[in-house]
Amino acid sequence: MSRAFKATVAAVAVTAISLAISVTPADATPPNIPSYSTAVSRLNSLTVAAESHQSTYNRDLFPHWITITGSCNTREQVLKRDGTNITVDSSCYPTSGSWYSPYDGATWTNPADIDIDHMVPLAEAWRSGAWAWTTAQRQTYANDLGGPELWAVTDNVNQAKGDKDPATWQPPRTAFRCTYAKAWIQVKWYYNLSVDSAEKSALNTMLATC
């Protein structure tokens, strides 16, 4: 777990939050998405293993959303980070702005239409090795703002994804599948999670679109 947890504070900490921020869609992506070549190398370094412990998964074992700064929790911080012309009230709830969902290419102005997706779903992480983590480690994972784990996306697209890996679900917007694969691989690599053989094959196919 050394890569993931030697810098827990850095992964979760954010810069000072203002009540109104503005970003462009080009900036509205999580940090630390690797290059194509790095993603290929990291995918090849992952342990290939069958998933396990599915029957013991419980979402409550991944505490979220936690308070990040002031009145802002992790969900609200992602909405601020990945939206355009976002203004929030004293409770950190967005009162104006818009969000572009890269999974399907839709733009929304109502935060209720946006889900915060865990790129590698919590249940998938559990089946890939997080079952052996401590609750504190799972909390860090579920609230990770330091890597490409949390994405603001259309709610029903996120619900269609559920806990599926790329072998059984990929973003409907095909132009995003390269980035999706690179982000998925980065999360798996950073947290020392395994991939199953079908998942690895699907990721290689997605990387071929880069």
Secondary structure, DSSP 8 states (H G I E B T S, - for coil): -HHHHTTHHHHH------SEE---GGG-S-S----HHHHHHHHHHS-B-----GGG--GGGS----EEETTEEHHHHHHHHHEEEEEE-TTS-EEEEEEEETTTTEEES-GGGEEEEESS-HHHHHHTTGGGS-HHHHHHHHT--SSTTEEEEEHHHHHHHTT--TTT---SSGGGHHHHHHHHHHHHHHTT--B-HHHHHHHHHHHTT-
